[in-house]
Amino acid sequence: MSETTTITIARATRQRLGRVTFNGKPLKTADETVAALIEEHERRQFWEAMDAIDPDEYEAQARDEGSWPIEGEYATEEQMIQAQETTA
């Protein structure tokens, strides 16, 4: 059984939580609603951070750290892409 706690929120906020939908479906509990809102917030933060990355700076840093893929490391993926392109 998971641990639970009580938080104080205004009635109006609780009512708003009850109207939140996720992917077009209402959520069953306040816990599900809060968890979904936190996940969405974290997802947005991640993509905002990704948008702020300069691809050239990222590549340069990854090369300096030795984590940038070298030629041939994507051989399997490249063959799959080529096979898809020839059948399309």
C-alpha positions, 0 to 999 in steps of 0.5 A: 500500500502506498503512503498518502498524505493530506494537503490543504487546497481551496475548494475552487482548486479541488473543483478545477482538479475534478474537471482536468482531462488527460488525453481527452479523458477525465481522471478518476482521482485527485492523485491521478490528476496531480500526477498527470499534471506533474508529468506534463510539466516535467515533459514541457520542461524537458522539451524546453531544455532540448529546444535550447540546445544548440546542435553544433555545441552539443556535437562538439561537447559530445565529441570532446567527451568521446560519446559522439558515435563514430562512423559505422556505429549506426550501420544497422539503423542505416541499413533499415532506413535504406531498406524502407526507402527502397520499398516505399 
